[in-house]
Structure formats: structure tokens, C-alpha cells
Amino acid sequence: MKLTKACARFLRKHGGTILAVAASVGVVATAIETGRATTKAKHLLEVDEALRKYNEDEQGIVEEPPTKKQIVLVCWKAYVPAVILGGGTIACILGSNALNKKQLASLTAAYMALGRTCQTYRAQVRRTIGDQQEDEIFETAKSIEMAEKDQTVKNAATEKLLCYDPIGKRYFHATEAELLTAFYEANRDFNVNGYIALNDVYGYLNLDFIPELNGRGWSIDYMNEMWDNCWIDFSYAKQQTDDGLEVYYVTAFEEPIEDYLNFDPYEGLAESVTKSTIEKLKNDLPF
């Protein structure tokens, strides 16, 4: 008895999902079965054609080509499984839609009943303790809720995140506010000066300089030529290590380059133009 009730409760709760999954499977199965039925129908028509040809060649009996009605009478049995599957799929779709509507109606009714209960309760409280005291209690509850929300926001702003710098290959801690401030300051510096070193970005993140990376950074010429952009798109993406540790990878979409201060967008262009011009002249020569 308990098992039956549990099954009924499960079906009431998940019936719409089960029917939706069944409908999805039914669509695929109907397509497959239709393909098989078409193959069978072609085979039946080929057999019928061979039989007519045999009668004509061996028996001398000439038969007219089958009409559309005769073709349907020959082939309809092959499509019975596909029709059954298609009908079942349509029934699952309609049933899932009906159950979802019923669940939505139940949730709406429950929400409205809860709202009426709350209003009735507040009215009873007002009659018992008075309007002024009820208003004070309501405002106190609201202020407590707002304080809890503010505390949640403050915790998010002050919580230290475990971050990883893939270029410098090191871990560090920073809050979201510190990361966003560092990204903004770095981009401001970059747009004012026209360049910024990777180590300067590390400085905004309160990280130690790495001497080996002194020549790496971004320049306006590099950003305009390669990315058509004057804003370095820094980001911190959360990833999970194999041991379940959450780490925020701090990266820039536009990677810093070596010798960024001497970036030349036309480097190698003159040589390539000269070579192409020489080749063109050679091809134009008559000998």
C-alpha cells in the first residue's frame, strides 16, 4: 500500500517530465520506424512490379500500372508501427502539456491562498495588538531582512578569493572589489600613457614584480592593430581543480607581448612587398 502511494505521489510530481522525455524518445523512434517502413514499402512495390513483369513475359497477361489507391493498399501495413509510435508521441506531448498546466494552476492557487492567509493573519494581529504596534513589528522585520541582505553583499565584497596567475605561475588572494579596481586602474593607466607593462598590472594587484617579465606588456599600437580595441579585457574565471579546490584564473583576453614598446605593425611588410614586386616583374618579363 505504501509503495503504491509512493509511486502515485512520484508520478503526480514528475509525470510531466516523464511524458516529455517519452515524447522526445517517441519523435526519434517515429523517424526511425518511418525510414524502415519506407524501405519495406519499396520492397513490396518492387515485388509487385516483378510479379507483373513475370505475368507479362511468361503468361502473356498485361496488367496496368498500379494506381495510387492500389499502392496504398499494398504498402499500408508497413507503416502501422510508425503510425502507432507517432500517435503515442502526440499523446505524450498533450499529456505533458496538460500536467504542466495543472501543476502551474496548483502553484498559483497555493500562492494566492498563502497571500490571503498572510493578510488574514496581519488583520488578526492588528485587532489584537493594535495598528501601531503591528506596523512597528512589520517595519522591524523588514529592517532585519534588509540588514541580512546588506551583510551578504558586504561579505561578498570582503571575501578573499583564491586566485591564480597563469603567466607568473603563482597563487594569491584578492577580493572581487580589489580585482575590479586593479583592472580599472590598469586600463586607465594604459589609456593615459599608451602602454602598460605586465609588472605594472601586478603592482595594482599588490603582487611582486617578476624581473623576467619586464619586457612584456601592452601598447596602443599592438591593441589597435591586433585587436582593434583600446581596452584590455581582464577577467577572473572560476575553475575547479582535480581535488575540488575552487580557483579564480586571472587572465587578459588580449595576451601581453614581448618588446611591447617597440611593436611595429608594418614590420616585415616592406620585405614582403619587395619580394612580391620582384616576382611580378619576373613574371612580366618576355624572356
Secondary structure, 3 states (H helix, E strand, C coil): CHHHHHHHHHHHHHHHHHHHHHHHHHHHHHHHHHHHHHHHHHHHHHHHHHHHHHHHHHHCCCCCCCCHHHHHHHHHHHHHHHHHHHHHHHHHHHHHHHHHHHHHHHHHHHHHHHHHHHHHHHHHHHHHHCHHHHHHHHHHHHHHHHHHHHHHHHHHHHCCEEEEECCCCEEEEECHHHHHHHHHHHHHHHHHHCEEEHHHHHHHCCCCCCHHHCCEEEEHHHHHHHHCCCCCCEEEEEEECCCCCEEEEEEECCCCEECHHHCCCCCCHHHHHHHHHHHHHHHHCCC
